[in-house]
Amino acid sequence: MVRPQPPISSHELADLLRAQILEGQLKPGSAFPADRYLQETHPVSRTLVRAAVATLRSEGLVVTRQGQATRVRRVFEKQPIDLTDAVRIECRTPTAPDRLRMNVHVDEGIPVWVVWRTDAVEPELLPGDRWFLPGPAVGAG
């Protein structure tokens, strides 16, 4: 006798799919499994699948666009922000004018680092998926 699998939550489905992305089973740029496929391979509703995909989108792991297949995003190796002459740094969602000013494409849901530097007229905008704010040096002192 085949036992039905217990239902899983959207968080558990997101965890499973996240692991597949981070382990390279779902490759950057590839189409993400369709909602119907996920519903058939896991005992879940379409609403639960969409909630899991929304979680992955908010984490910057997938990109969804109206009328197109959901795609696995490239995971960038993050670089430290140069703090030389920085007077203020904040992280926020970019505005439409911010997106136009940036020299790289930033997908929806990806925050930006806003870096104000001494003598700069406008702040520098750095994609949050490619840059990080370094902490104090380990073992310094």
Secondary structure as GFF3:
##gff-version 3
##sequence-region A 1 141
A	DSSP	alpha_helix	10	22	.	.	.	ID=ss1
A	DSSP	alpha_helix	35	41	.	.	.	ID=ss2
A	DSSP	alpha_helix	46	58	.	.	.	ID=ss3
A	DSSP	beta_strand	62	63	.	.	.	ID=ss4
A	DSSP	beta_strand	71	72	.	.	.	ID=ss5
A	DSSP	beta_strand	79	80	.	.	.	ID=ss6
A	DSSP	beta_strand	86	92	.	.	.	ID=ss7
A	DSSP	alpha_helix	96	101	.	.	.	ID=ss8
A	DSSP	beta_strand	112	117	.	.	.	ID=ss9
A	DSSP	beta_strand	124	127	.	.	.	ID=ss10
A	DSSP	beta_strand	131	132	.	.	.	ID=ss11
###
